[in-house]
Amino acid sequence: MINEVFPTSVRAAALGIIYNVARGVQFAAPVVIAFVAARSSFGAGIAPAVPFSLLAAATVWALPETKGVRLQ
């Protein structure tokens, strides 16, 4: 889905940036969860992931529809 949002000239760079930023955040997530869980509880450690999951879901619905549209 995300491939169709970017023009061909910048598609590879844009997707590379998006995927690698996501990998960086995923690398830090266990550290943050462990830090919060050690200070409070495991449920509190996982709770910060909920808003990010909802934001990701909302972002998918906000992407423009490209079905039947000629891509540049």
N, C-alpha and C positions, 0 to 999 in steps of 0.2 A: 504494500500500500504506500509506503513512504517513498519508494522509488519513483512513483509517478508524480510526486509533488514538485520535484526539482527538475529544472531544465537539464538536458543532456550534458551541456558544457560544464556544469558544476556538480553533477549527480554523484560521482565517485568521491569527491572531496567532502561534500555535505554528509553523505552516509558514513564515511570514515570518521568524521568528527563526531557525529551523533553516536555511533556505536562505541567509540573509544571513550567518550565522556560517560556513557552509561556503564561501561566496564570499570571506570575509575570510581564511580559512585557505588557500584556493587562490591568493589574491593574494600571500601570504607564501611559498608553497612554492618558486617559482622563485628567490627571493632566498636561501633556505636551501640549496637544491640547489647554486646557484652558489658560495656561500660555502664549503660543504663540499668541492665538487669542486675549487675553487682551492687548497685546503689539502692535499687528498689525491688522489683520482681521481674520475672521473665515476661509476663504480660505487658508490663510497662515498657520493657525493652523492645517488644515487637510493635507496640502501639504507634510509634512514629511512622511506620511503614504504611499505615492505613491512608493518610492524606495523599501520599505519593501514588498509591495505587488508584485512588479515586481521580487524581489529577491525570494520570496516564489514560484512564478510561475516558475521561472527558475530552482529552486531546484527540483521541482517535475519532470521536464523533464530530470534532470540529474540523477535521481535514476536509478539503474540498473533494467533491465527487468527480472522478475522472472517467467514469464509464461512458464510452461513446464519444469522448472528447479527443481530438487529435493532439497528441503530445508534441511539444516542440523539441 
